[in-house]
Amino acid sequence: MKILILGAGKMGVWLSDALCLQHEVAVFDRDITRLRYVLNTIRLTKLEEITDFEPELLINAVNLQHTQKAFEDVEAFLPEKCIIADIASVKNGLKKYYSGLSRPFVSVHPMFGPTFASLNNLSNHHAIIISESCESGKHFFKSFFTSLGVHLHDYTFEEHDQTIAYSLSVPFASTLVFGANMKHQKAPGTTFEKHLNIARGLLSEDDHLLAEILFNKYTAPQLKQIHSSLAALITIVEQRDTAEMQAFLQQVRLNLSEG
């Protein structure tokens, strides 16, 4: 298959590396310097070159705030039957955008990235494929992710954003609160160091990406639940209530248990 990837960022480059051995892959980015480390692919910097490449699948891997604009910029240069795909972590507005198109689309969300995941071993990671996507697009990504050992989940656009509010917004918010109260220590403990590394990794991500994930309309109720749990813990600590602390810890252990 002839695949065009928009954007030579972290995920765009990884996708090109993962796909180029079995497919004919081109990467488009107006900034030629971002293409210097893209190997075994065709490098494109002008929209007119997309017409000559004639992709069968376009994967939009640009920054979240530019996803829809990138689609609009290249649409006139794509073959009529070219499937368009996004890997956006928040699907705000994309369902409406796709509904106004006559061409097939597929929307996916790899629940991993270069910051925290070892991209050479994804057997413990997950990906979401939006159920409203076209069948051929879903088939392609199911085959691709399965070949990498990634666990797959089918969600609607709405179910996706509800899931992300819990699976990303909660840990993101908790990590940001940790970082907001950071005090540098000369002899930090092991647990502190682990949290610190997670916080640094999170803050290496694009600010707009972090904001859009937290601005998900389903995030606020999750944050209120965090606030409620923290308020309960504060009361227990202030009152030095051993029995309540044991009950609190037991509930946490229960929450963390599998099954």
Buried (B, 14 or more C-beta within 10 A) or exposed (E): EBBBBBBBBBBBBBBBBBBBEEBBBBBBBEEEEBBEEBEEBBBBEEEEBBBEBEBBBBBBBBBBEBBBEBBEBBEEBBBEEBBBBBBBBBBBEBBEBBEEEEBBBBBBBBBBBBEEBEBEEBEEBBBBBBBBBBEEBBEBBBEBBEEBEBEBBEBEBEBBBBBBBBBBBBEBBBBBEBBEEEEEEEEEEEEBEEBBEBBEBBEEBEEEBBEBBBEBEBBEEBBEEBEEEEEEBEEBEEEEEEEBBEEBEEEEEEEEEEE
